Amino acid sequence: MSETSPAWTCRFEPGQMLISGDLVRASLDRVAPALPEEIIGAEFDVHLGQVRRLDTAGLAWLTALQARAEAKGVRLRYTHAPSAMRQMIGVYGLADLMNLKSGLDDLPTSG
């Protein structure tokens, strides 16, 4: 069975980049983490709510993207990060480097 669609995609909305699919080594081997021109401003959200799989190569790709953004004065904020990413960030001691915002932060509260 051949796969005709890419393993992951990204699209842009004002102030955020929405990534979906699989951020894994096989899908990132030939994709340099260049900073897209749509990423502008002091802070930019990277919405990861539709990421199905993420491995250490995907985390490394995101941190390289973040380094490029910070070199241009843009702070990336990761929203709706998969649990695998949150776990890897803890294991590798990246909590201070990667700005995570829980998707739960955006939900209305009852009260």
C-alpha positions in Angstrom: 0.0 0.0 0.0 1.6 3.3 -1.0 0.9 6.5 0.9 0.2 9.5 -1.4 -0.3 12.1 1.3 2.5 13.4 3.5 3.0 12.0 7.0 2.4 15.4 8.5 1.2 18.8 7.4 1.1 22.3 8.7 -1.1 25.3 8.0 -1.1 28.8 9.2 -3.8 30.9 10.9 -3.2 34.4 12.4 -0.7 33.9 15.2 -0.4 30.1 15.0 0.9 27.2 13.0 -1.2 24.1 13.2 0.7 20.8 12.7 -1.1 17.5 12.1 0.0 14.0 11.4 3.2 12.1 12.4 6.3 14.1 13.5 8.6 11.0 13.4 12.0 10.4 12.0 10.8 8.8 8.8 8.7 11.8 7.9 11.3 14.4 8.9 14.5 13.0 7.3 14.4 15.4 4.4 12.7 18.3 6.0 14.9 21.1 7.4 13.4 23.0 10.3 13.4 26.3 8.4 11.5 29.1 9.9 8.4 29.8 7.7 7.9 33.4 6.8 4.4 33.2 8.4 6.0 33.0 11.8 6.2 36.7 12.9 5.7 38.7 16.1 7.1 38.4 19.6 5.3 35.1 20.3 3.8 32.5 18.0 1.7 29.4 18.9 2.5 26.0 17.5 -0.7 24.0 17.8 0.0 20.3 18.1 -3.5 19.0 18.9 -3.7 16.9 15.7 -0.3 15.3 16.0 -0.8 11.5 16.0 2.7 10.4 16.7 5.9 12.2 17.9 9.3 10.6 18.5 12.6 12.0 19.6 13.3 13.1 16.0 10.1 15.1 16.0 11.0 16.7 19.4 14.5 17.6 18.0 12.9 19.1 14.9 10.6 21.3 17.0 13.5 22.4 19.2 15.6 23.3 16.1 12.6 25.3 14.7 12.4 27.0 18.1 16.1 27.9 18.0 15.6 29.5 14.6 12.6 31.4 15.8 14.4 32.7 18.9 17.3 33.8 16.7 14.8 36.1 15.0 13.3 37.3 18.3 10.2 35.1 18.2 9.2 32.9 21.2 7.3 29.8 20.2 4.6 28.5 22.5 3.5 24.9 22.0 -0.2 24.3 22.6 -2.1 21.0 22.8 1.1 19.1 23.0 0.8 15.3 22.9 1.5 13.4 26.1 4.5 11.8 24.5 6.0 15.3 24.0 5.3 16.3 27.5 7.0 13.1 28.8 10.0 13.5 26.6 10.4 17.2 27.7 10.5 16.0 31.3 13.0 13.1 30.6 15.4 15.3 28.6 15.1 18.3 30.9 13.7 20.7 28.3 11.0 22.2 30.5 12.8 25.5 30.7 13.6 25.6 27.0 10.2 24.7 25.6 7.2 26.8 26.4 4.2 24.4 26.8 0.7 25.5 27.2 -1.8 22.9 28.0 -4.9 22.6 25.8 -6.8 22.6 29.0 -5.8 26.2 29.6 -8.1 27.2 26.8 -11.2 25.4 28.0 -14.0 27.4 29.7 -14.3 26.8 33.4 -17.6 26.1 35.1 -18.5 28.0 38.1 
